[in-house]
């Protein structure tokens, strides 16, 4: 900034000198117009988050929010649109500072429908503080919509997308304002074609006890319809009171068909073999969330009280039928030809939350809050073999959580400090309506601390150190005790699982410059009572259940780089890599592995308003449990985009995904335990597609009373004294 001020001063003096000299000249001289452009940084480092200034990025005017996320620090998207933060997909997405289940669960579809021109900023929170839910996630993306704008009538965007396989996707986003009422709605439809969603699965298993070898070949196709809807509204009662509400829904109905062949061998001799045709033609899932918030601003500047209520519900219905035929030397234990599974799951959650933010002095602020969650899971299932019931379950699991937090923040021009404590009490109750086990209940108490300190070295450099702890609670899939026994596997949940407590320490350095932004972090995560899988061999079948038996260590280095070598060139790099180890003392097993994740995105503005986007990436899970690891997956893509009409309202985008690799094989290796196995899944990854988006209506500036006043956000690295 000091250099920029000097440049502006020198140019100003030069212009004055030139003007004075011109007045003394006998002949008039026409001076060329001098334009001084100062580009303000798009990435900012705040005390507990990294902020990407979306509204100041010119490309946000024509792109969707999902496309723009490729530029956000530590965020990467693969070619299928999956969003990861520092290589992890275990993230939660917020909207305007509040959890949004639709954004989190359906990010690929929902974020594609939202024009980036409506977004003010995206905040990346990699170490959530005490005010956030303690249930463990690896980070939070907070998407903040513009507040200082109004609509000139109706605004919206309609998008249509397809590819060379003919798989269509369409979405519509509408926003309107009338008086004090703001409303926005979105709808996305995706048609899954069986010809586009094919997998060729090959698996081999070596059982140590029997020295048998199993070989499986499975050809699978998936088709169906996916619908995503959203409705948001807010109403300004007066300058100090605001009511907002949202309803989000996601539902699908898909069919899964496949045929498989299996053989069991010993020393090269065939023991038995068969073929299998399966049909999961009635798989349905519904999810709806409804939320209402009331916000009150007091007469004290910066003091806010918020009361919220959330209803979240989902319904799952699965039916899978398998027909076995062409048996050779069928064992007596497999005396059935038809296996059928029917399972229904219902999830209902009520949440009430209160938050209070209060500045004490210009440098000191406290945040206090409380939350109550009533979470009810139920599962009913039945397994039939040749129309005879083999197993059934009627299981309910209730979780009640009462939480309270207190957070203190201190801010000065050079230093800022943030510390908080969250207490969570959880009551868990399991009820077996089918009498398969005794009902049980459990009380859990968790104290979750957080602390962070930030030092502003100068205007360009910031150093931040954080410690955080989270809570991981088991879901219904881990808890459901229903035992499923089929040809190859046996599985059952563990209703007696406890929550676990991962901890994390992170050090982050951020450098901000008009042309170069870098953010590098080192972190260490550890957990001594994590929920892990337990697998073993039972009569040449893989048996799986779960327990609080997993120790976890993860050491990670991450770097984000955004470089603008020219005004028309933008290079974004997100890379994270490290070492992790998983161990199970009860089984005397451990596994460790290095891993590397990353993405590189190059945006180049060409002639005739053409924009070129080239991206490539690598995704590697590392070690997930004590038994297995997964091979890395690579992807790349090229896109060309141009906007037409007045204000670039019509945008056409064509691209190719993985042009140099037609099929991609993902491999999972089980390297220790009772059995060794390799699972390889091959899918077509190359596709050519196009997207057309049309934006109608417009935004305009609006003068309104706001909770915050002057915000000179072009000044980097200097405290404003009040937060």
N, C-alpha and C positions, 0 to 999 in steps of 0.2 A: 504494500500500500504506500510506503514512503517513496519507493521508486516511481510509482504512478503519479503521486503528487508532484514530484520533481519534473516529470515529463510534461504534465499539464501546465506547470508554472513556466517552463522554458518555452513551450509552444505559445503561451499567452504573451510572453515578452517579445517573442519573435514576431507575432502578429501585430503587436502595437508598434514595433520598430518599423515593420514594413508599411503600415498605414501612415506613419509620420513621414517616412521617406517618400511615399507616393504623393503626399500633399505638396511637396517641394518640386516635384517633377513637372515640366512644362506640358508633357503629354500625359493624358490619363491612361492608367494601366489597369486592366481588368484582372483582379486577383481571383485565382481558383478557390473554390470553397474548400475549407479545411474541416474535416470531420475527425473528431477524436472519439474513439470507441473504447470504453472500459468494460471488460467482461467480468461480471462478478462471479465468484466461485459458486458452483452448484452443490458442493459437498461441504457440510459444516459439522464440526464436532461439538456436541453439547455434553453436559456432565454425565448423563447416563445413556446417551444414544448418539448414533450417527445419522445425520439428516441429509436427504437428497432433495434439493429445491426443484421440484418438478415444474412449477409454474414458470421458472426462468429458463427452461430448456426449450428452444424453438421447436424441436422435434415432437414435443408433447402436443402441439397443435393438430397434428395429423395422425398420430399413432394411438393404438389402444394402450391401456394401462399395462397389460401383460407384456407388450413389446418393450415398454419403457423400463420395466423392472430389470432388464438385462444390464442397465447402467447403474443400478443402485449398489452401493458397497456391500460386499460379501454375499450378494444374491446371485444365483445362477439358475438358468432354465435350460433343460435339455430339449431335444427336438420334439418331444411329445408334450411339452408344456409343463412338466413337473417342476415345482419351485423348491429350491434348496437354499439353505443359509449355512455358509461355511461347510458345504458338503452334506448337510443333514436335512432330511425332509421332515424331521420332528419339530415343526414350527407352528405357531398360532398367528393368525392374521386378525388385526384389529381394524375397526373403522372409527375414525375420530376419537381414538382413545378408549374404545370399548370393544370387547371380544365380539367377533362376528362369525358365527358358526358356518354360515353359508360361504363366506369368503375362505374360511379355513378348509372346509371339506370339499368345496367345489371350485377351487381357485382357477383351474384350467379353463373352465367354462365361464365363470362369472367375470373374471378380470379381463377376459377378451371382449366383453360387451361394454365395458366402461371406457369412454373417451378419456385419454390422459389429460385433455384440456380442462377437465373438471377438477383435477387434483392439485392441491397446493404443495404438498410435500409427502415424502415417504420416510418414515423414521425406522431405523434398524436398532433394536434393543437386544443385544446378545447376552447381557447379564441382567435379567429382570429384577427389579427391586422388590421391597416388601409389600408394596401396594398391589402387586400383580398376583394372580392365583399361584399357589405354591405347587400345583400339580405340574410335574416336570415336563418342560419343553426346552429345546436347545436355543430358542430365540423367538422374538416377536417382531412382526412387520406391522407397523401402525400406518394406515393409509388415511391421510387427512385431506378432506375435501375443502375446496375454496369456500370462504365465508363472506368475503367482501365483494360479492358479485350478485347481480340479479338477472333475471331472464327477460329477454325481449320476446315475449310470447312463449311459445313452446320450443324447447330445444331437444334434440335427440340425435341418435346415430343408429343406422341400420347396416348390418354387415352380413354378407353371404360368403361362404367359403366352401371349396370342394377340392378334390385332388384327382389324380389319374385313375384311381379306383372308383371314383364316383361317390365317395362318402361325403354327404353334405353336413354342414354346420351353419346355423343362422342365429343371429342374436339381434335384439332390439333394445335400445336404451332410450327412455323418455324422461324429461325433467320439465317441471312447470312451476310457476310461482303466481300466486294471487293474494295480494295484500301481505299478510303476515304468515301465510301458509306456503311452505315449500314441499313439493312432492317429486319423487323420482321412482321409476319402476324399470325393471329389466326382465327380459325373457330370453332364454337360450335353448335351442333344440339341437340335438346331435343324433344322427342316425348311424348306428353301428352296423356295418355290412359284414356278413360272414366271410366274403371274399377278401376283405381288407384285414380281418382280425383272425388270422390263422397262425397256429403254433405247431411246430414239430418237436415233440419232447422225447428225449432218449435218456434212460436211466439204467445204471448198473449198480448192484449192491452185492458186496462180498460179506457174508456172515461168518464171523470168526469161529463161533462155537461149532458150527456144522460143516464149515468149509464149503458151503453152498454158494452158488452165484446166481443172482437173479438179473434178467435182462428184460427191459420194458420199452416198448415203442408206442407212442401216443400221438395221434393227430387230432387237433382240437380246433373248433370254430366257434366264434362268439358273434351274436347279432342281437339287435334290439334297439330300443329308443331311450334317450336320456332327456329329461326336462329340468330346467333350473329357472326359478322365478324369484323376484325380489321386489319389495315395495318399502320405500322409506319416506317418512313425512316428519316435518317439524313445524311448530307453531310458536311464534313469539308472542307470549301473553302481554309482555311489556319489556322495556329494556333490561329488566333484572330477572325475568322468569322465562324459561324456555321449556317446552314439552316436545319430545321427539319419540318416534315409534318406528318400528320396522317389522316386517314379516318376510321370511325367506323360506323357500322350499326347494327340495331336490328329490326327484324320484325317477326310477328307471324300471324297466321291464325287459330283461334280457333272456336269451336262449343260449345255452351252451351245449354243443353236440360234439361227440368224439367217438373214435374207435381206437382200441388198443389191443396189443398182443403181448403176452407175458410168457416167459419160460424160466424154469428153475433147473439148474444144472449142478452137477458135482463131478469135478475132475474131468470135464468134457462130456460126461454122460447126462442125457436128458432125464430128469426126474418126473416133471410134468409140464404141461403148457396149456394155454387156453386163449381165447379171444374175448373181447369185451366191447359192447356198444353201449354208450351211456347217453342220457338225455336229461338235461336240466333246463326244461322248457318253461318253467314257471318260477323264475327267480325274480322277486319283486322287492323293492326297497323304497321307503318313503321317509323323508325327514322334513320337519317343519319347525321353525323357530319364530317366536313372537317376543318382541322386547319393547319396553316403554321406559323412558328416562325423564326425570324432572330435574332441571338445573336452576338453582337460585344464586344470584350474585348479591352479596351484601353491600352495605355502604362502605365497607373497608376494601380498598383497592386490592384486587388479587384474591379475595376470599370467595370461595365457591363451595356450595353444598349440592350434592347430587344424590338422588334416590332412584334406584333402578329395579326393574323386575324383568325376569327372563323365563319364558316357557320354552323348553326344547323337547321334542319328541321324535322318535323314529320307530318304524315298524319294518321288520325283515321277515320275508317268507321264502323258504327254499324247499324245493322238491327235486331230488336226484334219483333217477332210476338207472340201474345197470343190469344188462343181460349178458350172461356168460355162456359161451358155446365153444364148439370144436375142441373139447377137452381131449387131452392125451394123458393117460395114466392119472386120472383124477384122484387126489388123496381123499380119504374118507371124511376128513374134517370139512372139506368143501362140498357138502352134499346138497347144495342149492344152486339154482340157475339164475335167480333174480334177487337183486339187493335194492331196497328202496329206503330212502331217508327223507323224512318230512320234519322241518324245523321252523318254528315261529318264534321270533324274538321281539319284545316290546321294551322301549326305553322312554321313560318320562322323567324330566328334570325341572324342578322349580327353583329359581334363585332370586333372592332379595339382597340388595347391596346398598350400603350407605357410604359415601366418601365426603371428606371435609378437608379442603385445602385452605390454610390460613397463614399469611405472612405475619411474622412477629415484628421484625424490623426490616429495613431494606436488604439486609444480608442474611436474615434467618427466616426459615419457613418450616412449618410442620404439616404433615399429612396424616390424618387419622381415618380409619374406616372399619366397617364390620360387614360380614356376609353370612348368609345362611343358605345352604343347598340341601334340597331333598331330592335324592336320585333313586329311582326305582327301576331295576332291571328284572325282566322275567323271560323265561325261556321254556317252551314246550316242544318236545321232540319225540319222534318215534322211528324205530328202525325195524323193517320187515325183511325177512328172508323167505322167499317163495310164499308170500302173503301171510306168513306167520310172524307175529310180533316177537322180535328178538330182544329189543331194549326200548325203554321209554324214559322220559324225564318230564317233571313239572317242577320247575325250580324258580324261586324268586330271591332277589338279592336287593336289600334296601341299604342305602348309604345316606346318612345325615351328617352334614359338615357345618360346624359353627367356627367362624374365623374372625380374628380381629388383628389389625396391624397399626403400627405407629412408625412414622418415618420423619427424620429430621434432616434438613438441608441447610448448609452454610455456603455462601457464595461471596467471593472477593475478586478484585481484578486479576489476581494471579492464581488463587487457590479456590477450590470448591470441595466440599465434603458432604457425603450422603451416607446415612446409616439408618437402618430400620430393623424391626423385629416383627415377625408374623407368628401368631399362635393359631393352630388349627386343632380342633377336637373333632374326631370322626367316630360315629357309631355305625357299625356294620352288623347287619342281621341277615342270615340266610334261612330260608324256609323251604323244606322239601315236601311239597304237597303230595307227592307220589309215595311218601314213606320210605324212599330209598336210603335215607340217612336221617340222623337226628338234627333237628333245628339247632342253630347256634347263633351267638352274637358276640361282638367284640368291641372294646373301646380303645381308640388310638389317640395319642397325644403327640403332636409334633410342634417343635419350636424352630422356626425358620429364620435365620439371621441374614442380613445383607449389609455390606459396607463398601464404599467406594470413595476414592480420592482422585482429584484431577488437578494437574499443574499446567498452567499455560506458560510455556517457556518464552514465547514471543507471539507476535501476530500470526505466524505461520505454523508453529509447532505446539502440539498439545500431548501431554503424557497422562495416561489414566490407568489406575490399578483398582480392580474390583474383586470382591469375594461374594459368592452367592451360594445358597442351598435351596433345593427344591424337594418336592414330595412326588413320588410315583405310586399311584394306586392301581391295582389290577382291574381290568375291564371284564365284561361278561364272558368274553371268549376264553379268558384264563380261569374264570371262576366256575363256569358251567360244569357240573360233575358228570354229565351224560357220557357214557362210555360207548364209543363207536368202534365196532370190530368188523372189518371187512377183509377182503382177500389179502391186501398188502400191509395194512396198518391198523393199529389200535391207538385211540386217543381219548383222553378225558381231562377235564379241567380240575383245578384244586380249589375248592370253596374256602379253604383255610389260609389263603395267602394273606400276607401283611403288606402294608405300604413300605416303600424303601426310600432312602435319603441320599441322592447324589449331591456332591459338592463340587464347586468350580472356583478356580482362581485365574484371573486374566489380566494381562498387561498389554495396553494398546498405545501405539504412537501414531499420531495423525499429522500429516504435512499438507498445508493448503496453499495453493498458488493458482493464479488465473489459468495457467496452461497445464499444470501438473498437480494432481492430488494423489496422495498415497496414504493408506492406512494399514498398519501392520500390527498384528497381535500375536501374543504367545499365551497359551492357556493350558491348564492342567485340570482334568476332571477325574473324580474317583468316587466309588460306591462300594460298600462292603456287604450290603444285603439286597442286591438287585434281584429282580424276578427273572429267572432263566429257565430254559427248557431242560427236561431230563429225558433222554432217549436211551432205549436199550432193546436188545433182541429177545423176543419171546416167540419161540418156535418159528423162526424165519419170518416174523412180522416185526415191523418197527413200532415200538410202543413209545408214546410221547405224553408227558404231563409237565407240570410246572412247579417251581418252588422258590423260596427266598434263599437261594444258594449260590448266587453269582457275584463274584467280585470283579470290579471293572476299573481299569486305568486308561486314561486317554491323554496324550500330550500332543497338542496341535499348534501349528504355525499357520497363520492366514495373512494374506496380503491382497489389498485392493489397489489398483492403479488406474487412473484415468488421465490420459495424455491427449492434448490437443496440439499437435505439431503445426497445423494450419487451421484457419477458421472453418475449413470444410472437411476436416479429418478428425475423427474421434476414435481413440483406441481405449477399450475397457478390458481390464484383466482382473479376474477373481480366481485366486488359487489358495487352496488349503491342503496341508499335508501333515502327517505325523505318525505316531506309533501308538497302538493300543493293545491292551492285554486283557483277556478274560480268563478267570480261573474259578474252579469249583473244588474246594478243599475236601468235600464229602466224597467226591469221585476221584480225587487226586489227578485231576485233569486241568490243563491250562493251554492257552493258545495265544500267540502274539503275532503282530503283523504290522508292517509299514503300509501306509495308504496315501494316495494322492488324488485330490479332486480339483477340478479347475475348469474355467471357461475363458475364452478369448473372443471378444466381439469388436469388429471393425466396422465403423460407419463412415462412408465417404459420399459427399455430395458431388455429383457429376454434372455434366452439361444438361440443358433442357429440363432442369429441376428433377433430374433422376437422382435417387438415393440408393446406394449399394450397401448391403448389410451382409457381412461374412462372419460366421460364428463357428466355433469348434469347442469341444469339451471332452472331459474324461470324468466318469463317475465310478467310484470304488467304495464299497461299503466297509471294507476292512474286516475285522473279526466281530461277528455278531453273537457267537456263543462259543462254548468250549469244544464244539465238534467240527464246525464248518467254516469255510470262507468262500467268497464269491470273486470270480474274475472281474477285472474292470471292464466297463463298457465305454466305447468311444462313439462320438457323434459329430457331425459337421453339417453345415447348411449354407446356402447362398440365396439371398433374396434381393429383388429389385423393386423399387417403389417409386411411384410418381403421383402427384396430386394435381387435380384439374379444377376448373370452374373458379368462381370468385371466392376468395378467402380459403382456397384449397379444400373445398367442401367434399369433393369426390376423390377418394384415394384408391388406387389400384396397386395391388401387391402380388407378385408372382415369385415363386421360389422352388428350390429343390432341396430335399433333405437327404443327406448321405448319398450324394451323387456317385461317389467312388466305391461304395460298399452296398451291394444289393441286399444281402441277408446278414443278420447279426446273430451270433450265437452267445448266449449268456450261460455260464457254467457255475454250478455250485458243487464244492468238494467237501465231503465228510471224511476227515482224515484221522479221526481217533474215536475210541469208544468201542461198543460191541460189534460195530459194522463199519465198513468203508464203502463210500458210494460216490458216484459222479452223476449229476443231473444237468443235462444240456438242453436248452430251449432255443429253437431257431425261429426267428420272425423276419418278415420282410420289412426292412427299415428304409428302403429307398422309395420316395414318392415325389411327384411333382404336383404342385397345387397353386391355387390362386385365391385371393381375397379381394372383395370390393366393398368399400365402406362409404356411406354417404351421410354427411352431417348436416343437419338443418337447424334453424334457429341460431341464436347467438347469445353470448354473455356480454354484460356491460358493467362498468364500475358502479358502485352504489355507495352513497354516503350513509352510514348508519352508526349509532352509538355501539361501541364494542367494549368488552371487558378489558382489553388491553389497548394502550394508546400507541405512541410513536415507536416504531421498531425499525431501527436502522440496521437491517440485516446484511448490508453490504460491507459492514465493518467486521473483519474476522479476528477472533482471538482476544477480544476485549470485553470484559464484563460490563453489563449495563447497570449493575448495582441492585436491580429488582428483578425477581424471577416470578 
